[in-house]
Amino acid sequence: MTKLPVYFFVGFSSFIYVANASSPVTLFYNSQQKPKAWTDEDGQAQGFAFDVAVAIFSEANIEYIAKGVPFNRGLELTKKCRGLMTGVFKTNARQQFLSYSKPIVPDEAVVVTRADSAFQYQQISDLQGYRIAYLRGAAFGNEFEQAVVQLNTVTLQDPATILKVLLKKRVDIAILNPGRATVEYAAKDAEISMEQFHIAPIPLATIDNYLVTCNQQPAINKPLLHRINLAISALKRKGRFEEIMSRY
């Protein structure tokens, strides 16, 4: 298959998202969430959420422009029909303004405490009474969304900052994804030893990732998602997603 051209823009301007099939669509990815998706020191997109989207677009012969943005910014731009976003979890609230592809790959949201904490996580109700930090714009499934209105939470821009405020005892618990790997990357970026933290053996949630579009342009997005879904099915049959995830 012919390799499609890819364009990278780190800024938030010059959006391209049009109905013409010969023009590129804009693909938003989280620029700050290793190893799921991030922009490296050379300004290049990295991470499994980005890689699976590239594989899908290549299989579907969809040309795209990649733009790394903070997660919440990417959701807002997608909601306004400025492009698609990769690496998004599904919740009832988001389905009011987003249309979802077929599920692509899952990842785990983990509960992190300081190593000296006596907290033992078993279920979401255990979080009540504690101050909790997680990534701005993140959602960890419908059960968490229903519980979060009764929780004491703060949202921050990147995982490294979350671990720093956890270690300084400004919060009691951090929720991070995907899995242990994101804690390790964040600790490295924050220059903090992993020995300072405890990751609960029971994850908060295991959740599928999706490609999403806005709900407001069905004439454009419905056929686009159909092509994407056909590509997802084909790549699953080929074992391509497993191959990508094995690198992370």
Buried (B, 14 or more C-beta within 10 A) or exposed (E): EEEBEBBEBEEBEEBBBEEEEEEBBBBBBBBBBBBBBBBEEEEBBBBBBBBBBBBBBBBBEBBBBBBBBBBBBBBBBBBEBBBBBBBBBBBEEBEEBBBBBBBBBBBBBBBBBBEEBEBEBEEBEBBEEBBBBBBBBBBBBBBBBEBBEEBBBEBBBBBBBBBBBBBEEEBBBBBBBBBBBBBBBBBEBBEBEBEBBBBBEEBBBBBBBBBBBBBEBEEBBEEBBEBBBBBBEBBBEEEBBEEBBEEB
